[in-house]
């Protein structure tokens, strides 16, 4: 009887999700930095 090896992580989909998440985080940080810089210029 052969055991079916099911991977716990689907890397083809996981890498895409991690890239999208990282892009969203970087975008939010960029927005926060731009807001802080615009606030200091008063």
Secondary structure, 3 states (H helix, E strand, C coil): CCCCCCCCCCHHHHHHHHHHHHHHHHHHHHHHHHHHHHHHCC
